[in-house]
């Protein structure tokens, strides 16, 4: 039985009606970290771990949302209940925030029953939160009959996470969950939202190594880094009044005016400015088939995240060090917001199995932690999944 059929059967057993089923993938970012909220460039790929959402409309304006992972349910009336409008700091905030943001954006929702089942590993930096947001948003919009563009849906999901959940994130995670393409990464301009497909050769695999250390971005470090970048922009505006974000600053301009910035703000800005350059260089390398050059950009990215942005940790650095010692590894770096989570490794397909085994053994020996390792290729973005006829 497929995952879609399984969640549909569980929905029918719980609510007594057949549902429609949607899924939204998580993502891994190949290069371009902490550039998205600075209007910069990123290169994510959707991966085959999904949030599944089964949904059926109700006759009232009540939303009943059940999480299979947490075995927890929330029910509230969109017209009258006020308590869900206060964040709970739990899983509930992601689907509730999306529903409230859809309404605030002018898309009136009917009531609905939902079951959410997440496969994206939580705390690994693979954007389990965005997959929940996108799956919920696409399901609610579709059953409500609203024709909302995928770009607008991405913005709505980002707004929900920023304003309701409290994570001042960029748009990358939601965007790639909606716009992923099989066997491709996306080079995304986070200002214009223009993007270009970048083919990922079939000869390589994206190997994700989860350190086992869950990151806690919402605890404040992520938002602190964003504030550091805003401080840098404010200082640079004194001599560059036309800039709006670090996206607008070149490496040469930053070197020229760096004395205006505090030491911390300067380091953060230097990472962002150079990371944007690395994304452009990385896209050119992939297009030309120069996997070694792409790997060098990955290595430089990790060093910058470690030394300038200061979002790595001992476990991530160790995982990268071990990966770089393995045959067939073109490049390795931390991925996601940092402070734990996972690394992304570009590995020759013929070496991927041995790479995973060797990295797991060496990391376990050094840390006594058994890491989870996932071998992936890029997949398509969020979609409704067709179901066979089910007893209803």
Residue pairs with C-beta under 8 A, 6 or more apart in sequence:
1 9
3 23
3 50
3 52
3 117
3 119
4 21
4 23
4 52
4 385
4 386
4 387
5 387
5 388
5 390
7 19
7 21
7 52
7 54
7 68
7 115
7 117
8 18
8 19
8 21
8 54
8 387
8 390
9 390
10 54
10 68
10 115
11 17
11 18
11 19
11 54
11 56
11 113
11 115
12 18
12 19
12 390
12 391
12 392
14 66
14 113
14 115
15 56
15 64
15 113
17 56
17 113
17 392
18 56
18 387
18 390
18 392
19 54
19 55
19 56
19 113
19 115
20 54
20 55
20 56
20 139
20 142
20 143
20 384
20 387
21 52
21 53
21 54
21 55
21 384
21 385
21 387
22 52
22 53
22 55
22 135
22 138
22 139
22 142
22 382
22 383
22 384
22 385
23 50
23 51
23 52
23 53
23 135
23 382
23 383
23 385
24 50
24 51
24 53
24 130
24 131
24 132
24 133
24 134
24 135
24 138
24 177
24 178
24 381
24 382
25 46
25 47
25 48
25 49
25 50
25 120
25 131
25 177
25 180
25 379
25 380
25 381
25 382
26 46
26 47
26 49
26 50
26 51
26 120
26 121
26 126
26 127
26 128
26 130
26 131
26 177
27 44
27 45
27 46
27 47
27 126
27 127
27 130
27 172
27 173
27 176
27 177
27 180
28 44
28 45
28 47
28 126
28 206
28 208
28 335
28 342
28 344
28 376
29 42
29 43
29 44
29 45
29 172
29 335
29 336
29 344
30 43
30 44
30 45
30 185
30 206
30 282
30 298
30 335
30 344
30 346
31 42
31 43
31 275
31 278
31 279
31 282
31 294
31 297
31 298
31 301
31 333
32 40
32 41
32 42
32 43
32 44
32 172
32 275
32 276
32 278
32 279
32 282
32 301
33 42
33 275
33 301
33 305
33 309
33 311
33 333
33 334
33 335
33 336
33 337
33 338
34 225
34 229
34 271
34 272
34 275
34 305
34 309
34 311
34 337
35 41
35 42
35 170
35 190
35 247
35 272
35 275
35 276
35 279
36 42
36 169
36 170
36 171
36 172
36 188
36 190
37 168
37 169
37 170
37 190
37 226
37 229
38 170
38 190
38 229
38 245
38 246
38 247
38 272
39 190
39 191
39 244
39 245
39 246
39 247
39 248
40 190
40 191
40 245
40 246
40 247
40 272
40 275
40 276
40 279
41 187
41 188
41 189
41 190
41 276
41 279
41 280
42 170
42 172
42 187
42 188
42 190
42 279
43 185
43 186
43 187
43 188
43 198
43 279
43 282
43 283
44 172
44 173
44 175
44 176
44 185
44 186
44 188
45 176
45 180
45 184
45 185
45 186
45 200
45 206
45 378
46 176
46 177
46 180
46 181
46 378
46 379
46 380
46 381
47 126
47 206
47 208
47 374
47 376
47 378
47 379
48 376
48 377
48 379
49 119
49 120
49 121
49 126
49 131
49 374
50 118
50 119
50 120
50 131
50 135
51 116
51 117
51 118
51 119
51 120
51 128
51 131
51 132
51 134
51 135
52 116
52 117
52 118
52 119
52 135
53 114
53 115
53 116
53 117
53 135
53 136
53 138
53 139
54 114
54 115
54 117
55 112
55 113
55 114
55 115
55 139
55 140
55 143
56 112
56 113
56 143
57 110
57 111
57 112
57 143
57 144
58 64
58 110
58 111
58 112
58 113
59 111
60 77
60 111
61 77
61 78
61 79
61 109
61 110
61 111
62 75
62 76
62 77
62 78
62 111
63 74
63 75
63 76
63 77
63 78
63 96
63 99
63 109
63 111
63 112
63 114
64 73
64 74
64 75
64 111
64 112
64 113
64 114
65 73
65 74
65 75
65 92
65 95
65 96
65 114
65 116
66 72
66 73
66 114
66 115
66 116
67 73
67 91
67 92
67 116
67 118
68 115
68 116
68 117
68 118
69 91
69 116
69 117
69 118
70 90
70 91
72 90
72 91
72 92
74 84
74 92
74 96
76 83
76 84
76 96
77 111
78 99
78 103
78 109
78 111
84 92
84 96
84 100
85 100
87 93
87 97
87 164
87 165
87 166
89 218
91 132
93 164
93 165
94 129
94 132
94 133
94 136
94 160
94 161
94 165
95 114
95 116
95 132
95 133
95 136
96 164
97 133
97 160
97 161
97 163
97 164
97 165
98 133
98 136
98 137
98 140
98 156
98 157
98 160
99 109
99 136
99 140
100 160
100 164
101 156
101 157
101 159
101 160
101 163
101 164
102 109
102 137
102 140
102 141
102 146
102 156
103 109
105 152
105 156
105 159
107 141
107 144
107 146
107 148
108 144
109 140
109 144
110 143
110 144
112 139
112 140
112 143
114 136
114 139
116 132
116 135
116 136
118 128
118 131
118 132
120 126
120 127
120 128
120 131
121 128
121 210
121 372
121 374
122 128
122 214
123 214
123 215
123 216
123 340
123 341
124 208
124 210
124 214
124 336
124 341
124 342
124 372
125 215
125 334
125 335
125 336
125 337
125 338
125 340
125 341
125 342
126 208
126 336
126 341
126 342
127 173
127 177
127 336
129 161
129 165
129 167
129 173
130 157
130 161
130 173
130 174
130 177
131 177
133 157
133 160
133 161
133 174
134 153
134 154
134 157
134 174
134 177
134 178
134 382
135 382
137 153
137 156
137 157
138 153
138 178
138 382
138 383
138 384
141 148
141 153
142 384
148 156
150 178
150 179
150 381
151 175
151 193
153 174
153 178
154 171
154 174
154 175
154 177
154 178
154 179
154 193
155 171
155 174
157 174
158 169
158 170
158 171
158 174
161 167
161 169
161 174
162 168
162 169
165 218
166 218
167 217
167 218
167 222
167 223
168 222
168 223
168 226
169 222
170 190
171 190
171 193
172 188
172 190
175 186
175 188
175 193
175 195
176 186
176 188
176 381
177 381
177 382
178 381
178 382
179 186
179 195
179 381
180 186
180 378
180 379
180 380
180 381
180 382
181 197
181 378
181 380
181 381
182 377
182 378
182 379
182 380
183 199
183 200
183 202
183 377
183 378
184 197
184 198
184 199
184 200
184 378
185 197
185 198
185 200
185 286
185 378
186 195
186 196
186 197
186 198
187 195
187 196
187 198
187 279
187 280
187 283
188 194
188 195
189 195
190 247
191 245
191 247
196 283
198 283
198 286
198 287
199 286
199 287
200 206
200 286
200 377
200 378
201 286
201 289
201 291
202 349
202 377
203 348
203 349
204 291
204 330
204 346
204 347
204 348
204 349
205 347
205 348
205 349
205 352
205 375
205 376
205 377
206 344
206 345
206 346
206 347
206 375
206 376
206 377
206 378
207 344
207 345
207 346
207 347
207 352
207 355
207 356
207 373
207 374
207 375
207 376
208 335
208 342
208 343
208 344
208 345
208 373
208 374
208 375
208 376
209 319
209 323
209 342
209 343
209 345
209 356
209 359
209 360
209 363
209 371
209 372
209 373
210 341
210 342
210 371
210 372
210 373
210 374
211 313
211 315
211 316
211 319
211 340
211 341
211 342
211 343
211 363
211 369
211 371
212 315
212 367
212 369
212 370
212 371
212 372
213 313
213 315
213 316
213 340
213 341
213 369
214 340
214 341
215 336
215 337
215 338
215 339
215 340
215 341
216 339
216 340
217 337
217 338
217 339
221 311
221 338
221 339
222 337
225 268
225 309
225 311
228 264
228 265
228 268
229 245
229 246
229 265
229 268
229 269
229 272
231 261
231 262
231 265
232 246
232 261
232 265
232 266
232 268
232 269
233 243
233 244
233 245
233 246
235 260
235 261
235 262
235 265
236 243
236 249
236 253
236 254
236 257
236 260
236 261
236 269
237 243
238 260
239 257
239 260
240 248
240 249
240 253
240 257
242 248
243 249
246 269
246 272
246 273
246 276
247 276
249 269
249 273
250 273
251 273
251 274
251 277
254 266
254 269
254 270
254 273
258 266
258 269
258 270
261 269
267 307
267 308
267 309
267 310
268 308
268 309
270 304
270 308
271 304
271 305
271 308
271 309
274 300
274 304
275 301
275 304
278 297
278 300
278 301
281 293
281 297
282 294
282 297
282 298
285 291
285 293
285 294
285 297
286 294
291 330
291 331
291 346
292 330
294 330
294 331
294 346
295 329
295 330
295 331
295 332
295 346
296 331
297 331
298 330
298 331
298 332
298 333
298 344
298 346
299 324
299 331
299 332
299 333
301 333
302 312
302 320
302 332
302 333
302 334
305 311
305 312
305 333
305 334
305 338
306 312
306 316
306 317
306 334
309 338
311 334
311 337
311 338
311 339
312 334
312 338
313 338
313 339
313 340
315 340
315 367
315 369
316 334
316 338
316 340
316 341
316 343
318 363
318 366
318 367
319 332
319 343
319 359
319 363
319 371
320 332
320 333
320 334
320 343
322 358
322 359
322 362
322 363
322 366
323 329
323 332
323 343
323 345
323 355
323 359
324 332
325 362
326 347
326 351
326 354
326 355
326 358
326 359
327 351
327 354
327 355
328 347
328 348
328 350
328 351
328 352
328 354
328 355
329 345
329 346
329 347
329 348
329 351
329 355
330 346
330 347
330 348
331 345
331 346
332 343
332 344
332 345
332 346
333 343
333 344
334 341
334 342
334 343
334 344
335 341
335 342
335 343
335 344
336 342
345 355
345 359
347 355
352 375
353 375
356 373
356 375
359 371
359 373
360 370
360 371
360 373
363 369
363 371
364 370
364 371
